[in-house]
Amino acid sequence: MNSESDFIKTVFGLKLKQQRQKKNWSLQDLAVKTGLSKSYLNEIENGKKYPKHDKIIQLSDSLGCTFDDLVSTKLDKSLAPFNEILQSDFFKEIPLDLFGINKNNLISIISDAPKKVTAFINALIEISQNYNLGKERFYFAVLRSFQELYDNYFPDIEEKAIQFARENQLQPGQDLKTEKLENILIEKFNYTIRSENFEPFGTLEHLRSLFIPEKKLLLLNDRLEKDQKIFIITKEIAFNVLELKARPNTYSWLDFGSFEEILNNFYASYFAGALLISKEQIIAKTAEFFLQNTWEPKSFENLIEEFTQSPETFYYRLTNLLSSEMGIKDLFYLCLVKKKNSDKIQILKELHLNHQQAPHANATNEHYCRRWIAVKNLQHLKENETLTGAQISHYKDQGVSYLVISTSQKNPFSDGSNRSYCLGILLNSQTIKKINFIKSPSLQTINVGVTCESCSIADCEVRQAPPIRLEKEHFNLSMKNAIEKIRKEFE
């Protein structure tokens, strides 16, 4: 809920509806009894309006309840579970309108069966606890769902980036100068910008930037490379141009106070990507690359370097545009990380467009398939090296294949961890026609799984764990078949 007033109006509406239903009255019946219009009563029950004192007396007299029965915010036993839901972070922070959900309609659904809905929500909470799904994971899952709903393409932000460039005599993607963008922050938005050595502050040596809002002071880590610095500067411009108030003040992310901060951070990052990498240019160059007959890693690295020194920015920008501009709708993006002196692979970021693609993150500490090109790159990556590769990944258990392109590099702001960025494109009749090098001899087809624990590939040379989840599924299936056999014996 947005405020205490919203909560009070919602509770009053719930109580009025409950009292009406006890009488087995329709809204029309209540309208006749009270002389109030049906539409007005409907708005009260949906938490949109709170009646004046004399109207509450009319309602209580007609319903045969007391004034306090309606105005008290204390809920009776049948509605008590609803109190926690109404005041939860879900209602306080998640902007349901992002998904086309009307809050009042949702409240109406919940109020019809509060015990059942509360039981369902409690089940979700229990699942989240068992799978270590904290508030942060939940909010980022909501953000991903929002991005996927719109194919991660937001034309209004694209247009605002173009408009900003036009007003400031900039050409999107045309080697924008850090100094020019810094001057815009300083002159238009009254910023002070300072390069700072964060190492004396302990763990802050891995922090890229810190914004101090009360002074409009932006501190930039003096270890930043050119592309990292310009991205941060452009994001700061975005926060101001898009008038995003709630926002994180550090890069990378350390903490957040609300879902709005996460959403606004995404909007600002999107704006930065749209300004730094021109939509028209990247689509034209990528289409040209797809027309090549042979897969060549160096050609793809050259394509990245035409736009940025940051593979992550390039890969992510493709997720904005491949679906909307090139009709490649089934794709996924993953960012994987491998820490120094560790064999553990984690999925740091993920995005699945059109439907939940095969390789997705899990919080169960299972082992991701070592046959993925992104994982193989991480294992073979040398110091100060960028490694690009591709393969056709055939998910044997799902019966689907993807062209997967991956670039790996050392993360400069860490204690030696490496990152792999990868883009997976579902191979179907449409994408095969658009990508000429699919049949290139240099592109291997590899059978892959999602995790070792759920993979049916026999004699896998890089398996990290036995297929225990798959074995359990097979055992359960055998039990069901045996039970069915016994049933037939006694028919």
N, C-alpha and C positions, 0 to 999 in steps of 0.2 A: 504494500500500500504506500502511496506517496506521502501521507501525512496522518496525524492523529484524527483529523476531521474525516478523512476518507474511511478510517477504521470505524468511527462512530456511526457514520451513515450506513456502512455495510452491515454492521451488527444490527442496527435498527431495522433495516430492510429484511434481514434474515428472521428477526423476531416477529415482524409483522406477517411475513409469509407463513411462519410456523403457526401463529395464532389463527390465521385464515384457514390453513389446511386442517387444523383441529376441528373447525366448524364444517369442514368439507365444502367450503364456499369457493366459487371461482372469483376471479378479479371483478367480473361483472356483478356478481352477487354483493361483494363488498362495496362496490361503487353505488349500488342501489341503496344499501343500508346506511351509508355515510353521506351520500350526496356529493361525494368527491368523484372526479372523473377517473375513468379506467386507466387512461394514459398516465395521469398523475400518480396514481397508486402503483402502476408498473414501474415508474421511475424511482419511487421510494423503495420498492422491493429490490430493485437492481442497484441500490446504493448511490444513485445519482442525485437524489434530493433528500433533504431532511425537513420534515413538516414543522410548521410553527406550533406553539403551545396549544392553541385552540383546536387545531387539526388533530393533534395527538389525543386530546380529550374525546373528540368525535370518534376516533378510531377505537380507543379503549372501551368507550361506552357501547359501541356497536358490537365489539368482539367479546364483551363480557369479561375483560381482564382489567387489571389496574394500570394506572399511568406508569408506575415504576416497572411493571412487567415489560413495557415496550422501551422505555428510555434507559434502563440499566444496561451497562455494557457487560454485565456478568451473564454468561451463557449457561443455560440449563444442561443437564446431563447429555441430552441427545445432540446438542450442538457444541458441547465443550471441546471435542477434538478439533473443531473448526477454528478455535481461537489461535492455536499454535500455527496453523496453516496461514491464516490471515496476516499474522505478524512475522512470518518467516521471511528470510532473505529472498525466497522465490518471488513473493509478491512485492517486496520492498524494492528490489533491484533489477529483476529481469524485465526488460521492456517487452511485454507480450505482443505489443503491436508490431514488433519486427517480424513476427511470424503470422500476422493477420489474425491474431487471437484477441477477441474482445474480452477485457477483464471481467465485465459484468456477466457476460454469458458463461464464462468459466465459473464464476462464483455461483451462478444459478445451478449449474450442473453439480457442483460440489455440495451445495446446500440441500439438494434433493436426496442425497445419500451420504451425509458427512462421515458416518462411521466407516462405510465401505471405502470411500475415497481416502480417508485418513489411514486406513489399514494398507491401502495400496501405496501411499506415499511413504509410510513407515517401512514397507517392504523395500522400496527403492533406496531409502536411507541405509537399511541394513546391508543391502547389496553393495552400496558405495563404500561402507565401512569395511566389509570383507575384502573388497578389491582395492582398498587403499585409495578410494576416490574422494579426496578432500574438496573443500570449497573451491580452491584454485582450479583443480582438474575439471570440476563441474562447470565453472564459468567458461573455461576455454572450450569445453565441449559444446556449450551453448553457442559460443561465437563461431565455431567451425560449422555448426548446423546452419547458422544464419548465412555464412559465406556460401555454403554448398547450395542453399535454397536459391540463391541468386547467381549460381555458377561463378561466384567470386568476381563478378563484374558489376561495377557501380558507375554507370554513365554520368550521373550527376557530379561525382567527384572527378571523373575524367574531364568533364567540361570546366569545372572550377580550376583545375590545374592549367588547362589551356587558356582560360580567361586571365588567370594570374600572370602567366607567361606573356600574354599579349600586352597587358597593362604595364609590364616592367621591361618590355623590349627584350624578352628572352625567347630562345628557340628550344622547346622541349627536346631533350636528348642530344642537343648540339654542343657537347663538351662544355657544359655549364661550369662557370668558374666559382670556386669556393668564395673568393673575395667579393664577387658581385652579390652572392646570396647573403654573405655576412653583412654587407652594407645595407641590404634590405632589412635585415633583422634589427640592425642598429638604428637606421634612419627612420623606418616606418613604424617599428614596434618597440623602440626605445630600449633595446637590449644592450647589455654589456657582455662581451665575449672574451674569455681568457683561456689560454692554454695552460694546463696545470700538470705538474708531476704528482700523481696520486700515490706513488710508492711509499713515501713516508707515513701514509695513513693506513698501513697494514694491508688488509684484504682489499682495500679500494684500488689497488694496482690493477685489478681486472675490470674495473668500472670504466666504461667508455665516456660517459658524460654525466653531469649533475646540474640540474636546473634549480636555482634558488628563486622562487616566484616573488617573494617580498622585495627582492632587489632587482628582479629581472636579469639575473646574472646567470650566464651559461658557462660552466666550466667544462673544458674539453681535455680529455686525457692526451698528454703530449706524445703518446705512443700511437695515436690514431694514424692510419694510412689515409691517403687522399679520398678514396671512395667511401670509407667509413665516416670521415669527417663531413663530407658533403651530404651524405644521407641524413645524418643527425641534424645538420643545419636546415635541410629541407623539411624535415619533420617538424622542427620548431616553427618554421614558417607556416606549415599546415595547421598546427594548433591555433595559430592566430587567424589565418585566412578563413578557416572553417568555424572559427569561434567556439572551439572546444574547451570548455572550462575544466571539467573533471579530467585529470590526466596524470600519468606517472611522471615523476621528476627525475628518474634515473634511467640510464640505458647502459647495460641491459636491465631487464625487469628485476626488481628486488621484492616489491610488495605492492599490494593494491588495496584500495579502500572500498571499491564498489565495482559492479559489473560495468557501469558507465565508463569507468577509467579504461577498462579492457577494450570496450567498443571504440572509444575515442582514439585510443592508441592505434587500433587497427585502421581507422579512417585516416589518421595522420600518415601512417606508413603507406597506405594506398596512394594518397595524394603525392607523397614523395616519389614513389615508384613511377607514377604517371608523368611527373614532371621530369624526372631524370632519364626515363626511357620512353621515347616517343612511340605511341601506339602504331602509327602508320609505318614507321621505319622498322620496328622489330617484326611486324607481321610480314612486310615485304621481304626482309632478309631471311626470316625463318621459312617462308614459302619457297624461296630460292634454294635454301639448304635442303629442304625436303625433296627437291627435284633431282638432287645428286643421285647417281646410280650406285655409289659405293659409300659405305659407312667409314668415315675417317675421323678418329678422335681429335686430331689436330684441327680439322675444319670446324668442328663444333667449338673448340676452345677459341679459335679465331673469331667465330660468331659472337661468343660471349664478350671477347675483348673489344669488339666494335662498339659495345654499349657501356661496359662497366668492367671494373677489376673484381667485382664481387659476384661470383657464381650464384650465390644465394639470391641476390636481387634479380638476376636474370631469370633463373628458374621460376621464381615466384611471379615475376611479371608475365611469364608465359601462361601461368594458370589463370591470369586475368583475361587473357585474350584468345587463347586457342579455341575455346568453346564459342565465344561470342562472334569472333571474326573469321575463324577458319572452319567452324562446324565440327571440331573435334571435341565431342562432349563427354566421352567416357575417359577420364584420366585421374591419376592420383599424383600427389606431391608428398615426398617424405624428406625430412632432415634427420639423419641418424648421427649419433655421436659415440665415439669410443675414447674412453679416458686412458691416460698414460698408464702403462704397466697393468692394464686390465684387459681381459678378453670379453668383458660384458659389452654388448651393443644395446643402445637405447634409442627409441624413436622420440626425438625432441619436438618435432612439429609434423603435422600431417593434414592433408586435405584430400577429399574424395569428391569428384564432381560427377553428377548424374545418379550414381548410386554407390553404396558402400563397396569399394573395390577390395580385391582379395587381401593385399598386405596392409593390415591395420594394426595400430598399437594395442598392447594389452598391459594390464597392471598386475599380472600374475607371476612375474619373474620367469616366464618361459623364454626359451632361446630362439631368437629370430633366425630364419634360415640362412646358413652360411653360403648358400649358392647365389644369393642376391648379388648383383653386380656392385651395389653400393657397399655391401659388407666386404666383398672381396677387395674393393678399392681401399677401404679403411685398413685392411690387414696388410696390404702391399705398399701403402703410402710411406714414402721416405721423407726425411727432414726437409723442410722448405720446398716441397714438391706439390704440384697440382696434378692430379691424376684423373683422366676422363676415360670412361668406357661405356659400352652398351651391349645389350644382349636381348634376345627374345626370351622372356621368362614365361614358361608354360606351367600354369598351376594345375597339376595333374588331378588333384582332388576336386577342383571346381570346373575343370574342362575349359579354361580360358587362357589366352596368351596375351602378353603385353610387350610392346617395345619399351624397354626401360633404358634411359640414358642417365648416367650419373657422373658427377664431378666431386672429387674429394680433395680436401686441403687441411692444413693445420689451422686450428683456431688461434689467432695471435693473442687473444685476450683470455687465456686459460693457462693452466699449469701443464700444458702438453697434450691436451685432448685434440682429437681429429674429428672432422665433420664430413659427412657425405650428403650431397643434395641429389635427389633423383626425381625424374619425371617419368611416369608410366602411362602409356597410351594403349588403350584396348585395341587389339587387332580385330577389325571386322571388315566387311566389304568396302565401307567408305574410307576408313583410314588407310587401308592397303593401297587404294587408288591414289591417295594424296602423298604417300611417302614412298619414293622410288627405291630407296636403298634397303627396303625391308628384305629383299631377296639377295642382298649383298653377301658374298662368300665370307666376308670379314665379320659377319654378324652371326654369332652362334645361338642356337636354340637350346636352352637349358631347362630341364625339369626342376621346378622349385616347389617349396611348401611355404607355409606362413611361419609356424614354429615347429621345432623338432618334436615337441610333445604331441602335436596333432598331425604329423606328416606321415604319409604312407609309402614314401620312396624307400624301397628296400636297398640295403647295402650302401647307404649314403656314406661317402668317404669323409665328409666333414660334419657328420651328425654330432651334436653336443649333448644330447639326452635321448633316452629311449622314448618311443611314441606312446607314452602312458595314457594320455587322454584318448587317443585313437583306440588303444587296446581296451580301455574301459568301455568305449562305445561299442566295440565288437563283442565284448563279453555280454553287455546288456542285450544286444541284438540276438546273440545265441540263446540267452535265457528266454527271451520273448518267443523265439522260434520253438524252443523246447516245450514251453507252456502251451503254445498253440498245438503242438503235436499231441500232448497229453489230452487236451480238450477234444481233439478229433477222435481219440481212442474211446472216449466215453460218450460220444454223441449217440 
